[in-house]
Amino acid sequence: MRYTHLFFDLDDTLYRSDNGLWEVIRERMSLFMVQRLNMSPSQVEVLRERYYREYGTTLRGLQLHYQVDANEYLAFVHDVDLQAYLQPDPALREMIHSLPQKKWIFTNADANHALRVLDILRLENCFEGIIDIRALEFVCKPEPQAFERALFLAGSPSPGSCVLCDDALHNLSVARELGFVTVWVNHNAQRTGANKLPPYSSTHYAVQSLVDLPQVLPELWNHLPSGYGE
């Protein structure tokens, strides 16, 4: 199979999920709901879980049910000192640079947050662009429309020629149904079982870190189809 486009999730995929950053962002989501919407902590916990399950992000649920301003929300929850949690990963940069395909960030976060993360990781010039929550018109992964929109923005490649790397199995499940080749980035796996698929797997491959990608998809470094990119 020939692959032409690679889509990479951002948070908990490009960096380790156990570094504490996402916990801080989640705390700020809850704080926004308490301070700006006058919710109780117990109500926040229930709604955040329900909105994430139903809509893919807390923001989408708040937009639909509370008419929350997306710009205000995104600025608030991402007001975090990223340098306290992230650091450059030279091995990851080298691996991504070596991939011959067109590479895109595909995230339910916003581009401002994505750019800050990529800058600290020193991955700022590794991708064609960022397909973020605004580019998706606030329809989030795992909604099929989000994947269809991402394909359109990336130049309408066939899903079968695309690979999605993501930490969320529910995102990967939908992508696989649509025809993507899927890679689960599971930072919590033990090294001895890093590339083992979960039971009743909804993904094609699993890695503990993106730098392990050559182990499961060495064909990504094969020659691209004749004339590609001309």
Disulfide bonds with the S-S distance in Angstrom:
none
